[in-house]
Amino acid sequence: MAKWLMAGAALLVAGLLKIWQHTNAPLTLQDYLAFRCGSGTEAHGDSFLTFAGHCWGCPVAAAGATMIVYAAVMIMVSSRHAALPVRR
């Protein structure tokens, strides 16, 4: 499970760094011309939701967080099974 924790942490950090880099980058013409969900009146240039769907950071961070949670649950379950006495 340590491999899952390390891989999940790496994905989470990479995804969060990409999100941070993407949201702090200056807007370009491509950003203004890019497809945005909803109408143009709903998208505000200073809103985080404006950037939804523009980069791969969100799904990578979500996958990393999921891997960390999965590994943590499996570690807790395995340690709980090891602590329980075997009845025959």
PDB file of N, CA, C and O in Angstrom:
ATOM      1  N   MET A   1       0.806  -1.204   0.000  1.00  0.00           N
ATOM      2  CA  MET A   1       0.000   0.000   0.000  1.00  0.00           C
ATOM      3  C   MET A   1       0.847   1.266   0.000  1.00  0.00           C
ATOM      4  O   MET A   1       0.367   2.345  -0.349  1.00  0.00           O
ATOM      5  N   ALA A   2       2.095   1.128   0.389  1.00  0.00           N
ATOM      6  CA  ALA A   2       2.966   2.308   0.377  1.00  0.00           C
ATOM      7  C   ALA A   2       3.158   2.829  -1.041  1.00  0.00           C
ATOM      8  O   ALA A   2       3.296   4.034  -1.254  1.00  0.00           O
ATOM      9  N   LYS A   3       3.164   1.913  -2.015  1.00  0.00           N
ATOM     10  CA  LYS A   3       3.289   2.339  -3.414  1.00  0.00           C
ATOM     11  C   LYS A   3       2.072   3.155  -3.836  1.00  0.00           C
ATOM     12  O   LYS A   3       2.197   4.147  -4.553  1.00  0.00           O
ATOM     13  N   TRP A   4       0.891   2.725  -3.383  1.00  0.00           N
ATOM     14  CA  TRP A   4      -0.330   3.472  -3.707  1.00  0.00           C
ATOM     15  C   TRP A   4      -0.301   4.848  -3.056  1.00  0.00           C
ATOM     16  O   TRP A   4      -0.698   5.840  -3.668  1.00  0.00           O
ATOM     17  N   LEU A   5       0.173   4.904  -1.802  1.00  0.00           N
ATOM     18  CA  LEU A   5       0.265   6.196  -1.119  1.00  0.00           C
ATOM     19  C   LEU A   5       1.234   7.134  -1.826  1.00  0.00           C
ATOM     20  O   LEU A   5       0.935   8.313  -2.015  1.00  0.00           O
ATOM     21  N   MET A   6       2.381   6.617  -2.213  1.00  0.00           N
ATOM     22  CA  MET A   6       3.383   7.452  -2.889  1.00  0.00           C
ATOM     23  C   MET A   6       2.890   7.902  -4.261  1.00  0.00           C
ATOM     24  O   MET A   6       3.040   9.068  -4.626  1.00  0.00           O
ATOM     25  N   ALA A   7       2.302   6.978  -5.020  1.00  0.00           N
ATOM     26  CA  ALA A   7       1.790   7.337  -6.348  1.00  0.00           C
ATOM     27  C   ALA A   7       0.638   8.332  -6.229  1.00  0.00           C
ATOM     28  O   ALA A   7       0.559   9.290  -6.998  1.00  0.00           O
ATOM     29  N   GLY A   8      -0.248   8.105  -5.269  1.00  0.00           N
ATOM     30  CA  GLY A   8      -1.355   9.033  -5.055  1.00  0.00           C
ATOM     31  C   GLY A   8      -0.878  10.408  -4.640  1.00  0.00           C
ATOM     32  O   GLY A   8      -1.401  11.421  -5.104  1.00  0.00           O
ATOM     33  N   ALA A   9       0.118  10.443  -3.764  1.00  0.00           N
ATOM     34  CA  ALA A   9       0.663  11.737  -3.340  1.00  0.00           C
ATOM     35  C   ALA A   9       1.321  12.459  -4.508  1.00  0.00           C
ATOM     36  O   ALA A   9       1.185  13.675  -4.645  1.00  0.00           O
ATOM     37  N   ALA A  10       2.036  11.712  -5.354  1.00  0.00           N
ATOM     38  CA  ALA A  10       2.679  12.332  -6.520  1.00  0.00           C
ATOM     39  C   ALA A  10       1.636  12.893  -7.485  1.00  0.00           C
ATOM     40  O   ALA A  10       1.792  14.003  -7.993  1.00  0.00           O
ATOM     41  N   LEU A  11       0.577  12.129  -7.739  1.00  0.00           N
ATOM     42  CA  LEU A  11      -0.482  12.615  -8.629  1.00  0.00           C
ATOM     43  C   LEU A  11      -1.196  13.822  -8.030  1.00  0.00           C
ATOM     44  O   LEU A  11      -1.499  14.786  -8.733  1.00  0.00           O
ATOM     45  N   LEU A  12      -1.461  13.762  -6.730  1.00  0.00           N
ATOM     46  CA  LEU A  12      -2.142  14.878  -6.075  1.00  0.00           C
ATOM     47  C   LEU A  12      -1.310  16.149  -6.157  1.00  0.00           C
ATOM     48  O   LEU A  12      -1.829  17.213  -6.493  1.00  0.00           O
ATOM     49  N   VAL A  13      -0.034  16.043  -5.855  1.00  0.00           N
ATOM     50  CA  VAL A  13       0.842  17.218  -5.912  1.00  0.00           C
ATOM     51  C   VAL A  13       0.953  17.740  -7.341  1.00  0.00           C
ATOM     52  O   VAL A  13       0.884  18.948  -7.567  1.00  0.00           O
ATOM     53  N   ALA A  14       1.127  16.833  -8.310  1.00  0.00           N
ATOM     54  CA  ALA A  14       1.235  17.265  -9.709  1.00  0.00           C
ATOM     55  C   ALA A  14      -0.042  17.957 -10.172  1.00  0.00           C
ATOM     56  O   ALA A  14       0.016  18.986 -10.845  1.00  0.00           O
ATOM     57  N   GLY A  15      -1.190  17.396  -9.816  1.00  0.00           N
ATOM     58  CA  GLY A  15      -2.459  18.004 -10.200  1.00  0.00           C
ATOM     59  C   GLY A  15      -2.678  19.359  -9.555  1.00  0.00           C
ATOM     60  O   GLY A  15      -3.133  20.298 -10.209  1.00  0.00           O
ATOM     61  N   LEU A  16      -2.353  19.462  -8.268  1.00  0.00           N
ATOM     62  CA  LEU A  16      -2.529  20.744  -7.581  1.00  0.00           C
ATOM     63  C   LEU A  16      -1.570  21.801  -8.104  1.00  0.00           C
ATOM     64  O   LEU A  16      -1.931  22.974  -8.211  1.00  0.00           O
ATOM     65  N   LEU A  17      -0.344  21.387  -8.431  1.00  0.00           N
ATOM     66  CA  LEU A  17       0.602  22.339  -9.020  1.00  0.00           C
ATOM     67  C   LEU A  17       0.124  22.827 -10.384  1.00  0.00           C
ATOM     68  O   LEU A  17       0.263  24.007 -10.708  1.00  0.00           O
ATOM     69  N   LYS A  18      -0.437  21.923 -11.179  1.00  0.00           N
ATOM     70  CA  LYS A  18      -0.945  22.323 -12.495  1.00  0.00           C
ATOM     71  C   LYS A  18      -2.135  23.268 -12.343  1.00  0.00           C
ATOM     72  O   LYS A  18      -2.242  24.251 -13.075  1.00  0.00           O
ATOM     73  N   ILE A  19      -3.023  22.978 -11.402  1.00  0.00           N
ATOM     74  CA  ILE A  19      -4.168  23.865 -11.170  1.00  0.00           C
ATOM     75  C   ILE A  19      -3.673  25.239 -10.735  1.00  0.00           C
ATOM     76  O   ILE A  19      -4.151  26.257 -11.237  1.00  0.00           O
ATOM     77  N   TRP A  20      -2.713  25.277  -9.799  1.00  0.00           N
ATOM     78  CA  TRP A  20      -2.182  26.548  -9.322  1.00  0.00           C
ATOM     79  C   TRP A  20      -1.514  27.310 -10.454  1.00  0.00           C
ATOM     80  O   TRP A  20      -1.735  28.511 -10.615  1.00  0.00           O
ATOM     81  N   GLN A  21      -0.697  26.614 -11.241  1.00  0.00           N
ATOM     82  CA  GLN A  21      -0.004  27.263 -12.354  1.00  0.00           C
ATOM     83  C   GLN A  21      -1.001  27.780 -13.380  1.00  0.00           C
ATOM     84  O   GLN A  21      -0.827  28.866 -13.934  1.00  0.00           O
ATOM     85  N   HIS A  22      -2.043  27.000 -13.629  1.00  0.00           N
ATOM     86  CA  HIS A  22      -3.028  27.380 -14.639  1.00  0.00           C
ATOM     87  C   HIS A  22      -3.863  28.577 -14.189  1.00  0.00           C
ATOM     88  O   HIS A  22      -4.137  29.481 -14.979  1.00  0.00           O
ATOM     89  N   THR A  23      -4.263  28.580 -12.928  1.00  0.00           N
ATOM     90  CA  THR A  23      -5.122  29.672 -12.454  1.00  0.00           C
ATOM     91  C   THR A  23      -4.349  30.957 -12.211  1.00  0.00           C
ATOM     92  O   THR A  23      -4.942  32.036 -12.204  1.00  0.00           O
ATOM     93  N   ASN A  24      -3.036  30.869 -12.012  1.00  0.00           N
ATOM     94  CA  ASN A  24      -2.239  32.076 -11.787  1.00  0.00           C
ATOM     95  C   ASN A  24      -1.555  32.601 -13.040  1.00  0.00           C
ATOM     96  O   ASN A  24      -0.881  33.630 -12.994  1.00  0.00           O
ATOM     97  N   ALA A  25      -1.722  31.908 -14.151  1.00  0.00           N
ATOM     98  CA  ALA A  25      -1.109  32.360 -15.406  1.00  0.00           C
ATOM     99  C   ALA A  25      -1.918  33.529 -15.974  1.00  0.00           C
ATOM    100  O   ALA A  25      -3.138  33.569 -15.814  1.00  0.00           O
ATOM    101  N   PRO A  26      -1.257  34.470 -16.627  1.00  0.00           N
ATOM    102  CA  PRO A  26      -2.006  35.566 -17.253  1.00  0.00           C
ATOM    103  C   PRO A  26      -2.864  35.037 -18.398  1.00  0.00           C
ATOM    104  O   PRO A  26      -2.480  34.100 -19.097  1.00  0.00           O
ATOM    105  N   LEU A  27      -4.021  35.649 -18.576  1.00  0.00           N
ATOM    106  CA  LEU A  27      -4.929  35.213 -19.630  1.00  0.00           C
ATOM    107  C   LEU A  27      -4.357  35.547 -20.998  1.00  0.00           C
ATOM    108  O   LEU A  27      -3.762  36.606 -21.203  1.00  0.00           O
ATOM    109  N   THR A  28      -4.550  34.621 -21.929  1.00  0.00           N
ATOM    110  CA  THR A  28      -4.101  34.822 -23.302  1.00  0.00           C
ATOM    111  C   THR A  28      -5.310  34.855 -24.218  1.00  0.00           C
ATOM    112  O   THR A  28      -6.441  34.656 -23.775  1.00  0.00           O
ATOM    113  N   LEU A  29      -5.072  35.105 -25.475  1.00  0.00           N
ATOM    114  CA  LEU A  29      -6.161  35.099 -26.447  1.00  0.00           C
ATOM    115  C   LEU A  29      -6.810  33.725 -26.515  1.00  0.00           C
ATOM    116  O   LEU A  29      -8.024  33.616 -26.688  1.00  0.00           O
ATOM    117  N   GLN A  30      -6.007  32.682 -26.379  1.00  0.00           N
ATOM    118  CA  GLN A  30      -6.547  31.327 -26.403  1.00  0.00           C
ATOM    119  C   GLN A  30      -7.537  31.119 -25.258  1.00  0.00           C
ATOM    120  O   GLN A  30      -8.549  30.440 -25.433  1.00  0.00           O
ATOM    121  N   ASP A  31      -7.257  31.690 -24.098  1.00  0.00           N
ATOM    122  CA  ASP A  31      -8.175  31.574 -22.967  1.00  0.00           C
ATOM    123  C   ASP A  31      -9.505  32.247 -23.268  1.00  0.00           C
ATOM    124  O   ASP A  31     -10.558  31.736 -22.889  1.00  0.00           O
ATOM    125  N   TYR A  32      -9.466  33.373 -23.938  1.00  0.00           N
ATOM    126  CA  TYR A  32     -10.701  34.075 -24.267  1.00  0.00           C
ATOM    127  C   TYR A  32     -11.495  33.352 -25.345  1.00  0.00           C
ATOM    128  O   TYR A  32     -12.724  33.422 -25.370  1.00  0.00           O
ATOM    129  N   LEU A  33     -10.794  32.658 -26.236  1.00  0.00           N
ATOM    130  CA  LEU A  33     -11.471  31.969 -27.326  1.00  0.00           C
ATOM    131  C   LEU A  33     -11.851  30.538 -26.976  1.00  0.00           C
ATOM    132  O   LEU A  33     -12.602  29.901 -27.715  1.00  0.00           O
ATOM    133  N   ALA A  34     -11.346  30.026 -25.862  1.00  0.00           N
ATOM    134  CA  ALA A  34     -11.589  28.631 -25.485  1.00  0.00           C
ATOM    135  C   ALA A  34     -13.055  28.416 -25.133  1.00  0.00           C
ATOM    136  O   ALA A  34     -13.761  29.335 -24.717  1.00  0.00           O
ATOM    137  N   PHE A  35     -13.483  27.183 -25.313  1.00  0.00           N
ATOM    138  CA  PHE A  35     -14.860  26.818 -24.980  1.00  0.00           C
ATOM    139  C   PHE A  35     -15.040  26.857 -23.474  1.00  0.00           C
ATOM    140  O   PHE A  35     -14.221  26.333 -22.720  1.00  0.00           O
ATOM    141  N   ARG A  36     -16.122  27.483 -23.053  1.00  0.00           N
ATOM    142  CA  ARG A  36     -16.483  27.509 -21.630  1.00  0.00           C
ATOM    143  C   ARG A  36     -17.901  26.985 -21.495  1.00  0.00           C
ATOM    144  O   ARG A  36     -18.761  27.251 -22.334  1.00  0.00           O
ATOM    145  N   CYS A  37     -18.128  26.241 -20.431  1.00  0.00           N
ATOM    146  CA  CYS A  37     -19.470  25.732 -20.172  1.00  0.00           C
ATOM    147  C   CYS A  37     -20.397  26.898 -19.858  1.00  0.00           C
ATOM    148  O   CYS A  37     -20.007  27.837 -19.164  1.00  0.00           O
ATOM    149  N   GLY A  38     -21.600  26.842 -20.358  1.00  0.00           N
ATOM    150  CA  GLY A  38     -22.565  27.911 -20.127  1.00  0.00           C
ATOM    151  C   GLY A  38     -22.367  29.051 -21.101  1.00  0.00           C
ATOM    152  O   GLY A  38     -21.545  28.975 -22.013  1.00  0.00           O
ATOM    153  N   SER A  39     -23.119  30.091 -20.899  1.00  0.00           N
ATOM    154  CA  SER A  39     -23.035  31.237 -21.795  1.00  0.00           C
ATOM    155  C   SER A  39     -21.885  32.143 -21.387  1.00  0.00           C
ATOM    156  O   SER A  39     -21.326  31.997 -20.300  1.00  0.00           O
ATOM    157  N   GLY A  40     -21.538  33.068 -22.249  1.00  0.00           N
ATOM    158  CA  GLY A  40     -20.464  34.004 -21.959  1.00  0.00           C
ATOM    159  C   GLY A  40     -20.799  34.938 -20.817  1.00  0.00           C
ATOM    160  O   GLY A  40     -19.894  35.454 -20.163  1.00  0.00           O
ATOM    161  N   THR A  41     -22.091  35.173 -20.558  1.00  0.00           N
ATOM    162  CA  THR A  41     -22.468  36.061 -19.462  1.00  0.00           C
ATOM    163  C   THR A  41     -22.239  35.403 -18.107  1.00  0.00           C
ATOM    164  O   THR A  41     -22.065  36.095 -17.104  1.00  0.00           O
ATOM    165  N   GLU A  42     -22.239  34.054 -18.068  1.00  0.00           N
ATOM    166  CA  GLU A  42     -22.034  33.355 -16.802  1.00  0.00           C
ATOM    167  C   GLU A  42     -20.565  33.280 -16.424  1.00  0.00           C
ATOM    168  O   GLU A  42     -20.238  33.129 -15.247  1.00  0.00           O
ATOM    169  N   ALA A  43     -19.669  33.382 -17.407  1.00  0.00           N
ATOM    170  CA  ALA A  43     -18.240  33.236 -17.142  1.00  0.00           C
ATOM    171  C   ALA A  43     -17.638  34.588 -16.785  1.00  0.00           C
ATOM    172  O   ALA A  43     -17.640  35.517 -17.593  1.00  0.00           O
ATOM    173  N   HIS A  44     -17.133  34.682 -15.583  1.00  0.00           N
ATOM    174  CA  HIS A  44     -16.475  35.902 -15.131  1.00  0.00           C
ATOM    175  C   HIS A  44     -14.974  35.671 -15.167  1.00  0.00           C
ATOM    176  O   HIS A  44     -14.504  34.611 -14.753  1.00  0.00           O
ATOM    177  N   GLY A  45     -14.229  36.622 -15.643  1.00  0.00           N
ATOM    178  CA  GLY A  45     -12.794  36.463 -15.808  1.00  0.00           C
ATOM    179  C   GLY A  45     -12.030  36.264 -14.523  1.00  0.00           C
ATOM    180  O   GLY A  45     -10.945  35.683 -14.542  1.00  0.00           O
ATOM    181  N   ASP A  46     -12.565  36.732 -13.393  1.00  0.00           N
ATOM    182  CA  ASP A  46     -11.835  36.605 -12.134  1.00  0.00           C
ATOM    183  C   ASP A  46     -12.308  35.423 -11.299  1.00  0.00           C
ATOM    184  O   ASP A  46     -11.863  35.265 -10.162  1.00  0.00           O
ATOM    185  N   SER A  47     -13.183  34.601 -11.823  1.00  0.00           N
ATOM    186  CA  SER A  47     -13.733  33.480 -11.079  1.00  0.00           C
ATOM    187  C   SER A  47     -12.940  32.209 -11.353  1.00  0.00           C
ATOM    188  O   SER A  47     -12.498  31.974 -12.478  1.00  0.00           O
ATOM    189  N   PHE A  48     -12.762  31.391 -10.318  1.00  0.00           N
ATOM    190  CA  PHE A  48     -12.094  30.104 -10.495  1.00  0.00           C
ATOM    191  C   PHE A  48     -12.902  29.212 -11.424  1.00  0.00           C
ATOM    192  O   PHE A  48     -12.328  28.410 -12.161  1.00  0.00           O
ATOM    193  N   LEU A  49     -14.225  29.337 -11.402  1.00  0.00           N
ATOM    194  CA  LEU A  49     -15.062  28.496 -12.246  1.00  0.00           C
ATOM    195  C   LEU A  49     -14.879  28.792 -13.725  1.00  0.00           C
ATOM    196  O   LEU A  49     -15.251  27.972 -14.565  1.00  0.00           O
ATOM    197  N   THR A  50     -14.320  29.932 -14.057  1.00  0.00           N
ATOM    198  CA  THR A  50     -14.038  30.262 -15.446  1.00  0.00           C
ATOM    199  C   THR A  50     -13.066  29.258 -16.045  1.00  0.00           C
ATOM    200  O   THR A  50     -13.133  28.964 -17.238  1.00  0.00           O
ATOM    201  N   PHE A  51     -12.166  28.731 -15.227  1.00  0.00           N
ATOM    202  CA  PHE A  51     -11.132  27.833 -15.721  1.00  0.00           C
ATOM    203  C   PHE A  51     -11.563  26.371 -15.746  1.00  0.00           C
ATOM    204  O   PHE A  51     -10.758  25.504 -16.087  1.00  0.00           O
ATOM    205  N   ALA A  52     -12.804  26.077 -15.395  1.00  0.00           N
ATOM    206  CA  ALA A  52     -13.259  24.694 -15.324  1.00  0.00           C
ATOM    207  C   ALA A  52     -13.087  24.009 -16.678  1.00  0.00           C
ATOM    208  O   ALA A  52     -13.540  24.520 -17.703  1.00  0.00           O
ATOM    209  N   GLY A  53     -12.449  22.880 -16.674  1.00  0.00           N
ATOM    210  CA  GLY A  53     -12.270  22.109 -17.885  1.00  0.00           C
ATOM    211  C   GLY A  53     -11.116  22.540 -18.757  1.00  0.00           C
ATOM    212  O   GLY A  53     -10.956  21.994 -19.849  1.00  0.00           O
ATOM    213  N   HIS A  54     -10.307  23.488 -18.337  1.00  0.00           N
ATOM    214  CA  HIS A  54      -9.228  23.987 -19.177  1.00  0.00           C
ATOM    215  C   HIS A  54      -7.933  23.215 -19.039  1.00  0.00           C
ATOM    216  O   HIS A  54      -7.088  23.301 -19.929  1.00  0.00           O
ATOM    217  N   CYS A  55      -7.737  22.465 -17.968  1.00  0.00           N
ATOM    218  CA  CYS A  55      -6.459  21.773 -17.798  1.00  0.00           C
ATOM    219  C   CYS A  55      -6.687  20.393 -17.191  1.00  0.00           C
ATOM    220  O   CYS A  55      -7.791  20.053 -16.767  1.00  0.00           O
ATOM    221  N   TRP A  56      -5.617  19.613 -17.162  1.00  0.00           N
ATOM    222  CA  TRP A  56      -5.691  18.248 -16.667  1.00  0.00           C
ATOM    223  C   TRP A  56      -5.435  18.165 -15.172  1.00  0.00           C
ATOM    224  O   TRP A  56      -5.397  17.060 -14.630  1.00  0.00           O
ATOM    225  N   GLY A  57      -5.261  19.270 -14.493  1.00  0.00           N
ATOM    226  CA  GLY A  57      -4.921  19.254 -13.077  1.00  0.00           C
ATOM    227  C   GLY A  57      -6.013  18.695 -12.179  1.00  0.00           C
ATOM    228  O   GLY A  57      -5.725  17.946 -11.246  1.00  0.00           O
ATOM    229  N   CYS A  58      -7.249  19.048 -12.448  1.00  0.00           N
ATOM    230  CA  CYS A  58      -8.352  18.598 -11.579  1.00  0.00           C
ATOM    231  C   CYS A  58      -8.525  17.081 -11.580  1.00  0.00           C
ATOM    232  O   CYS A  58      -8.560  16.481 -10.506  1.00  0.00           O
ATOM    233  N   PRO A  59      -8.636  16.435 -12.749  1.00  0.00           N
ATOM    234  CA  PRO A  59      -8.803  14.978 -12.699  1.00  0.00           C
ATOM    235  C   PRO A  59      -7.582  14.252 -12.135  1.00  0.00           C
ATOM    236  O   PRO A  59      -7.731  13.217 -11.486  1.00  0.00           O
ATOM    237  N   VAL A  60      -6.389  14.774 -12.371  1.00  0.00           N
ATOM    238  CA  VAL A  60      -5.184  14.137 -11.831  1.00  0.00           C
ATOM    239  C   VAL A  60      -5.158  14.275 -10.314  1.00  0.00           C
ATOM    240  O   VAL A  60      -4.834  13.315  -9.615  1.00  0.00           O
ATOM    241  N   ALA A  61      -5.493  15.449  -9.796  1.00  0.00           N
ATOM    242  CA  ALA A  61      -5.539  15.649  -8.347  1.00  0.00           C
ATOM    243  C   ALA A  61      -6.619  14.772  -7.718  1.00  0.00           C
ATOM    244  O   ALA A  61      -6.410  14.212  -6.642  1.00  0.00           O
ATOM    245  N   ALA A  62      -7.766  14.647  -8.377  1.00  0.00           N
ATOM    246  CA  ALA A  62      -8.840  13.794  -7.858  1.00  0.00           C
ATOM    247  C   ALA A  62      -8.418  12.327  -7.847  1.00  0.00           C
ATOM    248  O   ALA A  62      -8.714  11.606  -6.895  1.00  0.00           O
ATOM    249  N   ALA A  63      -7.734  11.884  -8.890  1.00  0.00           N
ATOM    250  CA  ALA A  63      -7.252  10.499  -8.929  1.00  0.00           C
ATOM    251  C   ALA A  63      -6.230  10.257  -7.822  1.00  0.00           C
ATOM    252  O   ALA A  63      -6.254   9.210  -7.176  1.00  0.00           O
ATOM    253  N   GLY A  64      -5.344  11.205  -7.602  1.00  0.00           N
ATOM    254  CA  GLY A  64      -4.354  11.072  -6.538  1.00  0.00           C
ATOM    255  C   GLY A  64      -4.995  11.011  -5.166  1.00  0.00           C
ATOM    256  O   GLY A  64      -4.606  10.193  -4.332  1.00  0.00           O
ATOM    257  N   ALA A  65      -5.976  11.871  -4.925  1.00  0.00           N
ATOM    258  CA  ALA A  65      -6.676  11.860  -3.637  1.00  0.00           C
ATOM    259  C   ALA A  65      -7.425  10.545  -3.443  1.00  0.00           C
ATOM    260  O   ALA A  65      -7.461  10.006  -2.337  1.00  0.00           O
ATOM    261  N   THR A  66      -8.021  10.030  -4.513  1.00  0.00           N
ATOM    262  CA  THR A  66      -8.731   8.753  -4.433  1.00  0.00           C
ATOM    263  C   THR A  66      -7.773   7.615  -4.107  1.00  0.00           C
ATOM    264  O   THR A  66      -8.098   6.738  -3.306  1.00  0.00           O
ATOM    265  N   MET A  67      -6.602   7.625  -4.719  1.00  0.00           N
ATOM    266  CA  MET A  67      -5.606   6.589  -4.431  1.00  0.00           C
ATOM    267  C   MET A  67      -5.140   6.655  -2.980  1.00  0.00           C
ATOM    268  O   MET A  67      -4.931   5.618  -2.351  1.00  0.00           O
ATOM    269  N   ILE A  68      -4.977   7.856  -2.448  1.00  0.00           N
ATOM    270  CA  ILE A  68      -4.556   8.013  -1.056  1.00  0.00           C
ATOM    271  C   ILE A  68      -5.632   7.497  -0.108  1.00  0.00           C
ATOM    272  O   ILE A  68      -5.327   6.794   0.854  1.00  0.00           O
ATOM    273  N   VAL A  69      -6.880   7.840  -0.373  1.00  0.00           N
ATOM    274  CA  VAL A  69      -7.984   7.371   0.474  1.00  0.00           C
ATOM    275  C   VAL A  69      -8.092   5.852   0.407  1.00  0.00           C
ATOM    276  O   VAL A  69      -8.268   5.195   1.433  1.00  0.00           O
ATOM    277  N   TYR A  70      -7.988   5.290  -0.803  1.00  0.00           N
ATOM    278  CA  TYR A  70      -8.058   3.835  -0.963  1.00  0.00           C
ATOM    279  C   TYR A  70      -6.949   3.147  -0.166  1.00  0.00           C
ATOM    280  O   TYR A  70      -7.205   2.176   0.546  1.00  0.00           O
ATOM    281  N   ALA A  71      -5.730   3.645  -0.285  1.00  0.00           N
ATOM    282  CA  ALA A  71      -4.608   3.044   0.432  1.00  0.00           C
ATOM    283  C   ALA A  71      -4.797   3.161   1.940  1.00  0.00           C
ATOM    284  O   ALA A  71      -4.511   2.215   2.674  1.00  0.00           O
ATOM    285  N   ALA A  72      -5.276   4.308   2.409  1.00  0.00           N
ATOM    286  CA  ALA A  72      -5.495   4.495   3.842  1.00  0.00           C
ATOM    287  C   ALA A  72      -6.559   3.533   4.366  1.00  0.00           C
ATOM    288  O   ALA A  72      -6.400   2.953   5.440  1.00  0.00           O
ATOM    289  N   VAL A  73      -7.638   3.365   3.612  1.00  0.00           N
ATOM    290  CA  VAL A  73      -8.698   2.439   4.027  1.00  0.00           C
ATOM    291  C   VAL A  73      -8.174   1.010   4.044  1.00  0.00           C
ATOM    292  O   VAL A  73      -8.457   0.260   4.979  1.00  0.00           O
ATOM    293  N   MET A  74      -7.416   0.624   3.028  1.00  0.00           N
ATOM    294  CA  MET A  74      -6.884  -0.736   2.987  1.00  0.00           C
ATOM    295  C   MET A  74      -5.895  -0.988   4.129  1.00  0.00           C
ATOM    296  O   MET A  74      -5.855  -2.091   4.676  1.00  0.00           O
ATOM    297  N   ILE A  75      -5.109   0.008   4.489  1.00  0.00           N
ATOM    298  CA  ILE A  75      -4.178  -0.141   5.616  1.00  0.00           C
ATOM    299  C   ILE A  75      -4.954  -0.309   6.918  1.00  0.00           C
ATOM    300  O   ILE A  75      -4.596  -1.141   7.751  1.00  0.00           O
ATOM    301  N   MET A  76      -6.016   0.479   7.096  1.00  0.00           N
ATOM    302  CA  MET A  76      -6.824   0.361   8.317  1.00  0.00           C
ATOM    303  C   MET A  76      -7.523  -0.991   8.382  1.00  0.00           C
ATOM    304  O   MET A  76      -7.578  -1.611   9.444  1.00  0.00           O
ATOM    305  N   VAL A  77      -8.055  -1.449   7.257  1.00  0.00           N
ATOM    306  CA  VAL A  77      -8.751  -2.738   7.240  1.00  0.00           C
ATOM    307  C   VAL A  77      -7.776  -3.874   7.515  1.00  0.00           C
ATOM    308  O   VAL A  77      -8.086  -4.780   8.289  1.00  0.00           O
ATOM    309  N   SER A  78      -6.605  -3.840   6.893  1.00  0.00           N
ATOM    310  CA  SER A  78      -5.640  -4.922   7.103  1.00  0.00           C
ATOM    311  C   SER A  78      -5.104  -4.929   8.534  1.00  0.00           C
ATOM    312  O   SER A  78      -4.882  -6.000   9.099  1.00  0.00           O
ATOM    313  N   SER A  79      -4.893  -3.764   9.124  1.00  0.00           N
ATOM    314  CA  SER A  79      -4.418  -3.733  10.507  1.00  0.00           C
ATOM    315  C   SER A  79      -5.517  -4.173  11.468  1.00  0.00           C
ATOM    316  O   SER A  79      -5.233  -4.748  12.519  1.00  0.00           O
ATOM    317  N   ARG A  80      -6.754  -3.906  11.112  1.00  0.00           N
ATOM    318  CA  ARG A  80      -7.866  -4.338  11.963  1.00  0.00           C
ATOM    319  C   ARG A  80      -8.016  -5.853  11.908  1.00  0.00           C
ATOM    320  O   ARG A  80      -8.265  -6.494  12.929  1.00  0.00           O
ATOM    321  N   HIS A  81      -7.863  -6.430  10.705  1.00  0.00           N
ATOM    322  CA  HIS A  81      -7.940  -7.886  10.588  1.00  0.00           C
ATOM    323  C   HIS A  81      -6.783  -8.554  11.319  1.00  0.00           C
ATOM    324  O   HIS A  81      -6.962  -9.632  11.887  1.00  0.00           O
ATOM    325  N   ALA A  82      -5.621  -7.951  11.320  1.00  0.00           N
ATOM    326  CA  ALA A  82      -4.470  -8.525  12.013  1.00  0.00           C
ATOM    327  C   ALA A  82      -4.648  -8.453  13.528  1.00  0.00           C
ATOM    328  O   ALA A  82      -4.110  -9.292  14.251  1.00  0.00           O
ATOM    329  N   ALA A  83      -5.389  -7.472  14.012  1.00  0.00           N
ATOM    330  CA  ALA A  83      -5.577  -7.304  15.450  1.00  0.00           C
ATOM    331  C   ALA A  83      -6.669  -8.218  16.001  1.00  0.00           C
ATOM    332  O   ALA A  83      -6.679  -8.507  17.198  1.00  0.00           O
ATOM    333  N   LEU A  84      -7.587  -8.679  15.151  1.00  0.00           N
ATOM    334  CA  LEU A  84      -8.669  -9.541  15.614  1.00  0.00           C
ATOM    335  C   LEU A  84      -8.164 -10.964  15.820  1.00  0.00           C
ATOM    336  O   LEU A  84      -7.438 -11.495  14.979  1.00  0.00           O
ATOM    337  N   PRO A  85      -8.548 -11.589  16.948  1.00  0.00           N
ATOM    338  CA  PRO A  85      -8.137 -12.980  17.167  1.00  0.00           C
ATOM    339  C   PRO A  85      -8.916 -13.920  16.240  1.00  0.00           C
ATOM    340  O   PRO A  85     -10.067 -13.657  15.890  1.00  0.00           O
ATOM    341  N   VAL A  86      -8.275 -15.000  15.859  1.00  0.00           N
ATOM    342  CA  VAL A  86      -8.909 -15.984  14.980  1.00  0.00           C
ATOM    343  C   VAL A  86      -9.674 -16.968  15.845  1.00  0.00           C
ATOM    344  O   VAL A  86      -9.109 -17.558  16.766  1.00  0.00           O
ATOM    345  N   ARG A  87     -10.957 -17.148  15.557  1.00  0.00           N
ATOM    346  CA  ARG A  87     -11.793 -18.100  16.303  1.00  0.00           C
ATOM    347  C   ARG A  87     -11.986 -19.346  15.459  1.00  0.00           C
ATOM    348  O   ARG A  87     -12.223 -19.274  14.253  1.00  0.00           O
ATOM    349  N   ARG A  88     -11.882 -20.470  16.110  1.00  0.00           N
ATOM    350  CA  ARG A  88     -12.130 -21.736  15.402  1.00  0.00           C
ATOM    351  C   ARG A  88     -13.112 -22.566  16.158  1.00  0.00           C
ATOM    352  O   ARG A  88     -13.451 -23.667  15.726  1.00  0.00           O
TER     353      ARG A  88
END
